[in-house]
């Protein structure tokens, strides 16, 4: 069995559903033991943990609010106690408020920034000091980091902040041979996207405009994350890998 990441431990936030669950399955299939961090999807997290264990990998599922640095610190400590040092950390959990910018408040700003950007900083603080040479951090961004999307102002701003943080962390952790990158994905038809009032229009425009067509699947995003975790990606750091079927290159 080909297991290019055998012997490594991966941690995935927002790992119970959607893109996060696809990343968990991909990394486990590649040989990783996996820590699934989730916020409210208890049943899904437990089921995925059990499936990973049934496939012969070690797995834990831990509830945590990634917007809370103390909670993240406690969770990363527990993961290291149960699974050992983490070599791969995926900051995937995200949240936000879908409203016109004029209706957004300071509370909404903090909610988006702390969940979508600060969480990566908390993970790095908890994991990087114990991460061996060759470690990987990958953060999940979105096209809204660089483009204006309807009702996406604060979420987009938080994703832009996330990508800026990726670059700074890459510079700081590089001397320890730890890479930090982002994956910026186009619209993926997950439960999260179903909260968008323009969901159908977004998916239709993406499928019609992207040279490679659509829709984009969670598994395709997970594939991109996996590429950045491979030994062959050891010299890729501080970058954002766009997974959009060519959508953003056609104007």
N, C-alpha and C positions, 0 to 999 in steps of 0.2 A: 504494500500500500504506500502510495506517495504521500508523505507527510512533511513538507518542506519547513514547517514551523514546529516540528515535534520538540518537546521538552520546554516549550515556552508557556508562560502564563499570560493571558490577555484579560483586560478589564474593559467592559463596555457599558457606558452609561446609557440610559434609555434603552436597555438591551432586551426588554420583554416583548416588544412589538415592532412591526414595520421594518424600517431600515436597520434599527438596532438588532432586532432578532435575526435578520438576514446576515448581519456581520458576525453575530455569535455563531450561527451555523457554519458560515464560511471558515472562520478561524478554527473552530473545533474540528471541522473536517480536514483542515491542514495540519492538525496535530496539537493544537493548543488546549490546555486547561483554561477554563473560562470563569470569570466572575461577572455575573449579570447584575448590574445595578438598575433599580427601577424605582418609580415613585408611587404608583397606585395600582399597577396591573399585577396583583398578587398571583392570581390563578395562572395567567400567561407566563409569568416568570418562573413559577414552580414547574409548570409543564415543560418549559424549555430546558430548565436545569435538569430535570429527570431525563429528557431526551438526550442531552449531552452525556450524562452519566451512562445511559444505556448504550451509547456508542463507544464507551470505553475511556472517556475523558473525565477528569475531575471537574466539578462545577459547584459553584455556590450562587445563591440569589439573595441579594441584600437590598432592603428598602432604604432609600436615602433621597433627600432633597438636595440636588446638586447646587442650588442657590445658597446653601448654608455651608460655609467653609468648615465649620466645626463638624458638621455631619459628614462631609466628604473626608475629613481627616480621620474620623473614627472608622468610616467604611474602608478606607485604604489600609489602615492598620489591621483591621480584621481580615481583609483579603490576604495580606502578607502573612498573617498568622496561620491561616488555613491552607493557602496555596503556595506560599513562598513568594520570592521576589517577582514583581510584575515586569515583564519585558515589553509588553504592548499595551498601550492605554488609548482607548477610543472615546473621545468626548462627543457623544451623539445626542444626548438628551437636550430637548429644546422646548420652548414654550413662548407664548406671546399673546398680544391683543390685536385683533383684526378690526381696526377702526380708522377712519380718516384722521390725519395728523392733528387737526383742530380739536378733536375730541379726546386726545390722549393726555394723560396726566403724569406727574412725577412718579406716582406709584407704578404706573404702567412702564415708565422708563426703567425704573429699578428692577422690576419684574423681568423685563426682557434682557437687560444687561447682565444681571446676576445669574440668570439661568443659562443664557446662551454664550456668554463670554467669560465671566468670572469663574465659571465652573472649570474651564481648562486650567486657569491659574491655580485653583484649589487642587486639582489632580496633580499638576506638576509639583506643587509644594509637598504633597503627600507621598508621591511616588518617585520623583526624580532622584532624591538623595539615596535611595536604595536600588535604583535601576542600574543594571550592569551595562557595560559597553555594548553597543549595538541596540539599545532600547529605541522604542518608537512611540511617539505621540501622534495621533491623527484626529483632527477636529472636523466635524461635519458642518459645512456652511451651505449657502444657497445662492441662487442667482440674484436674490434681493440684496446681497452685499454690494453689488455693483450696478444694479438696475432699479429703477423706480417701478414698484409693483403696487397695484391698488390695495389700500388699507394695510400696508406692510411697513410703514415708516419706521417704527421703533424696532421691529424685528429685523428689518434690513440694516438699521444702524448697528444693532447688536452683532449681526453677522459680519459687518465690516470691521467692527472692533475685534471680533474673534480672529479674523484674518491678520489684522495688525499685530495682535498678541502672538499669533503663530510665528511671525517673522522675528519678533523680539526674543521669544523663547528659543527659537532655532539658533540665534546668535549666541545666547547665553549657555545653552546646553551642548552646543557643537563641540567644544573642547573635550567633552566627556564622551564623544562619539554617539550621542543621542540625537535622533532626528525628530523634527517637529514639522508637520505638514497639515494642509487642509484639503478636503474634498468638497468642491462646490457643485452641488447637484441641481439639475433642472427639476421640474415638477414631477413628483412620484406619487402615484395614486395609492396613498396610505390612509389610515384613519385620520391622521393629522390634516391631510389635504381636504378631507371631506368637511372640515370646519370652514373652509373658504367659500364665501358666497359665489365667487367666480370660478369654482372648481371645474365645471364642465367646459367653460370657455378657455381656461388655462390649458387644460389637457388637449382640447381640440386645436388650439393655436400651436402648441408645442408639436403635436403629431404632424400637423400640416406644414410647419415651417422647418423643422429640424431635417437636415439632409438625410440622416439615418432613420428618420421616422420616429414613431413612438408607439405605445407609451414607454416611459422609463420605468424600470422595475426596481424594487428594493435590492434584488440580487445583483443587478448591474452596478449599483452604487457600492454594494459590499465587495464586488470584484475589484473596484478601484481602490478601496481601503486596503484590501489584501495585497495588491501590488506594492503599496507603500510600506508594507510590513515585511516584505521578502528581503533576504540578505542582499539580493541584487540592487535594492534601492538604498544601499548604505550611504551613497553620496548625494541623495536628493533630500534637501532640507530647506525649510523656509518658504516653500512654494504652495500654491493652490492649484490642485488638479481639477479641471473642469470636466464634468461628466454630463453632457447635454446633447449628445448625438449631433453636434455641430450647430446647435440652435443659435449660439451667440456670435458665430462667425459670418452669418449671412445678413447682417445689417439690422 
